[in-house]
Amino acid sequence: MPTPRTPAASDEDHRAQMEALQTEMHAKMRAAKEKRGLLIVHTGDGKGKTTAAFGMLTRMLATGKKCAVIQFIKSGADPLEKILQRPTLTWHRVGGGFTWDTQDRAADIASCREGWDLALRYFADPDCAFVLLDELNIVLAYDYLPKDEILTALRAKQEMQHIVITGRGALPELIELADLVTEMREIKHPFKAGIKAQRGIDF
């Protein structure tokens, strides 16, 4: 939502500001003619990349359309999967855990390849409206999968399919290709104050 350029000095000023903003927004909405699936990237060092993607997933599930989640790197059950579980959602976890815990590059690459092969299957499914590739940016940053292979597949995605990619350190080429890029910036984090990660907030 747009932010008013200056605080309103009075109710009359506020009304005038909102009328001008309404006119501007309606003009932009009329100018937007194209409708197609989006390539969306959530990146940055701040918290909330995956959480925001799950919000989009929830919205898409509410439409009744088929969705797929592929979680790279991460391991273990995600309680959100149980909450969102329905026939139109397929969920895969292909990671062995944090790379500093696995310490096995070959195994990490193999699990990432497994996840990417799944992604290609969903890319080709005309009924799949939404694909979430959680932490794919990390996969690319570590060079676990060939960058060119990933970008080529994303360029060839189905016209109406939405693909959401998360993880810090998004490649410049991916940012250029994407339709929507959001960078989460860390301003303050409890971990740096010695506060442990907490269930329901961090995982």
C-alpha positions as CSV (number, residue, x, y, z in Angstrom):
1,M,0.0,0.0,0.0
2,P,1.4,3.4,-0.9
3,T,2.6,5.6,1.9
4,P,1.3,9.2,2.0
5,R,4.0,11.6,0.9
6,T,3.5,14.0,3.8
7,P,1.4,13.8,7.0
8,A,-2.0,15.4,6.6
9,A,-2.4,18.7,8.5
10,S,-6.2,18.4,8.7
11,D,-9.1,16.1,7.8
12,E,-9.6,18.1,4.6
13,D,-5.9,17.7,3.7
14,H,-6.2,14.0,4.4
15,R,-9.3,13.6,2.2
16,A,-7.5,15.5,-0.6
17,Q,-4.4,13.3,-0.3
18,M,-6.5,10.1,-0.4
19,E,-8.5,11.3,-3.4
20,A,-5.3,12.0,-5.3
21,L,-3.9,8.7,-4.3
22,Q,-7.1,6.9,-5.3
23,T,-6.9,8.6,-8.8
24,E,-3.3,7.5,-9.1
25,M,-3.9,3.9,-8.1
26,H,-7.0,3.5,-10.3
27,A,-5.0,4.8,-13.3
28,K,-2.2,2.3,-12.6
29,M,-4.8,-0.5,-12.3
30,R,-6.4,0.4,-15.6
31,A,-2.9,0.5,-17.3
32,A,-2.1,-3.1,-16.1
33,K,-3.5,-5.2,-18.9
34,E,-1.2,-8.3,-18.9
35,K,-2.1,-11.4,-16.8
36,R,0.4,-14.2,-16.4
37,G,2.2,-16.3,-13.8
38,L,4.9,-14.7,-11.9
39,L,8.5,-15.6,-11.0
40,I,8.9,-14.3,-7.4
41,V,12.1,-14.1,-5.4
42,H,12.4,-13.6,-1.6
43,T,16.0,-12.9,-0.6
44,G,18.1,-10.9,1.8
45,D,19.7,-11.5,5.2
46,G,16.6,-10.7,7.2
47,K,14.1,-13.1,8.6
48,G,10.8,-13.9,6.9
49,K,11.6,-15.1,3.4
50,T,10.1,-18.6,3.7
51,T,7.3,-17.3,6.0
52,A,6.2,-14.8,3.4
53,A,6.3,-17.5,0.7
54,F,4.0,-19.7,2.9
55,G,1.6,-16.8,3.1
56,M,1.4,-16.8,-0.7
57,L,1.0,-20.5,-0.7
58,T,-1.9,-20.3,1.7
59,R,-3.6,-17.7,-0.5
60,M,-3.2,-20.0,-3.6
61,L,-4.5,-23.0,-1.7
62,A,-7.6,-21.0,-0.8
63,T,-8.4,-20.8,-4.6
64,G,-8.5,-24.5,-4.8
65,K,-5.6,-24.8,-7.3
66,K,-2.9,-27.4,-7.2
67,C,0.4,-26.4,-5.4
68,A,3.7,-27.9,-4.7
69,V,6.4,-27.2,-2.1
70,I,10.0,-28.4,-2.4
71,Q,12.2,-27.6,0.5
72,F,15.9,-27.7,-0.3
73,I,18.6,-27.9,2.4
74,K,16.1,-28.0,5.3
75,S,15.2,-31.3,6.9
76,G,12.7,-32.6,9.4
77,A,8.9,-32.2,9.5
78,D,7.4,-28.8,9.1
79,P,4.3,-28.4,11.3
80,L,2.8,-26.1,8.7
81,E,2.5,-29.0,6.3
82,K,0.1,-30.7,8.6
83,I,-2.0,-27.5,9.0
84,L,-2.2,-26.9,5.2
85,Q,-2.5,-30.5,4.2
86,R,-5.1,-31.1,1.5
87,P,-5.4,-33.0,-1.8
88,T,-4.3,-30.0,-3.8
89,L,-0.9,-29.7,-1.9
90,T,2.2,-31.8,-2.4
91,W,5.1,-31.2,-0.1
92,H,8.7,-32.5,-0.4
93,R,11.7,-32.1,1.9
94,V,14.9,-33.1,0.1
95,G,17.6,-31.6,2.3
96,G,19.8,-33.2,4.9
97,G,19.8,-30.2,7.1
98,F,22.0,-27.1,7.4
99,T,25.1,-27.4,5.3
100,W,27.3,-26.7,8.4
101,D,25.7,-29.8,10.0
102,T,25.8,-32.2,7.0
103,Q,29.4,-31.3,6.0
104,D,28.9,-33.6,3.0
105,R,29.0,-31.7,-0.3
106,A,28.3,-34.8,-2.4
107,A,25.3,-35.8,-0.4
108,D,24.0,-32.2,-0.5
109,I,24.3,-32.1,-4.2
110,A,22.5,-35.4,-4.6
111,S,19.6,-34.3,-2.5
112,C,19.4,-31.0,-4.4
113,R,19.4,-32.8,-7.7
114,E,16.5,-34.9,-6.4
115,G,14.6,-31.8,-5.5
116,W,15.3,-30.1,-8.8
117,D,14.0,-33.2,-10.7
118,L,10.8,-32.9,-8.7
119,A,10.6,-29.2,-9.6
120,L,10.9,-30.0,-13.3
121,R,8.0,-32.4,-13.0
122,Y,5.8,-29.8,-11.4
123,F,6.9,-27.2,-14.0
124,A,5.6,-29.5,-16.7
125,D,2.2,-30.2,-14.9
126,P,-0.4,-27.9,-16.5
127,D,-2.6,-28.3,-13.5
128,C,0.1,-27.1,-11.0
129,A,-0.5,-23.3,-10.4
130,F,2.1,-22.6,-7.7
131,V,5.5,-24.0,-7.0
132,L,7.5,-23.0,-4.0
133,L,11.3,-23.7,-4.2
134,D,12.4,-23.0,-0.6
135,E,16.1,-22.2,-0.2
136,L,16.9,-22.6,-3.9
137,N,19.0,-19.4,-3.7
138,I,21.3,-21.2,-1.2
139,V,21.5,-24.2,-3.6
140,L,22.7,-21.8,-6.4
141,A,25.0,-19.8,-4.1
142,Y,26.8,-23.1,-3.1
143,D,26.9,-24.1,-6.8
144,Y,25.1,-27.4,-6.0
145,L,23.2,-27.2,-9.2
146,P,24.2,-25.6,-12.6
147,K,23.0,-22.0,-12.7
148,D,22.4,-22.1,-16.4
149,E,20.2,-25.2,-16.1
150,I,18.0,-23.5,-13.5
151,L,17.7,-20.2,-15.3
152,T,16.8,-22.0,-18.6
153,A,14.0,-24.0,-16.9
154,L,12.6,-20.9,-15.2
155,R,12.6,-18.9,-18.5
156,A,10.5,-21.7,-20.1
157,K,8.0,-22.0,-17.3
158,Q,4.3,-22.3,-18.1
159,E,2.6,-19.0,-18.8
160,M,0.1,-19.0,-15.9
161,Q,2.3,-20.9,-13.4
162,H,3.6,-19.0,-10.3
163,I,7.1,-19.9,-9.0
164,V,8.4,-18.6,-5.7
165,I,12.1,-18.9,-4.8
166,T,13.5,-18.2,-1.4
167,G,16.9,-17.9,0.3
168,R,19.5,-15.3,0.9
169,G,22.1,-14.4,-1.8
170,A,19.9,-14.5,-4.9
171,L,21.9,-14.5,-8.1
172,P,21.9,-11.2,-10.1
173,E,20.7,-13.2,-13.1
174,L,17.7,-14.6,-11.2
175,I,16.9,-11.1,-9.8
176,E,16.9,-9.8,-13.4
177,L,14.7,-12.6,-14.6
178,A,12.1,-12.4,-11.8
179,D,8.9,-10.4,-11.9
180,L,8.8,-9.6,-8.2
181,V,11.8,-9.4,-5.9
182,T,11.6,-8.7,-2.2
183,E,14.8,-8.2,-0.1
184,M,14.3,-8.9,3.6
185,R,16.8,-6.7,5.5
186,E,17.9,-7.5,9.0
187,I,17.7,-4.5,11.3
188,K,17.7,-6.3,14.7
189,H,17.7,-10.0,15.6
190,P,17.2,-11.7,19.0
191,F,19.8,-14.3,18.3
192,K,22.5,-11.7,18.5
193,A,21.3,-10.9,22.0
194,G,21.6,-14.5,23.0
195,I,17.9,-15.4,22.7
196,K,17.3,-18.9,21.4
197,A,15.2,-19.7,18.3
198,Q,11.6,-20.4,19.5
199,R,9.0,-22.8,18.2
200,G,6.1,-21.0,16.5
201,I,8.3,-17.9,15.8
202,D,11.5,-19.3,14.1
203,F,10.4,-22.8,13.2
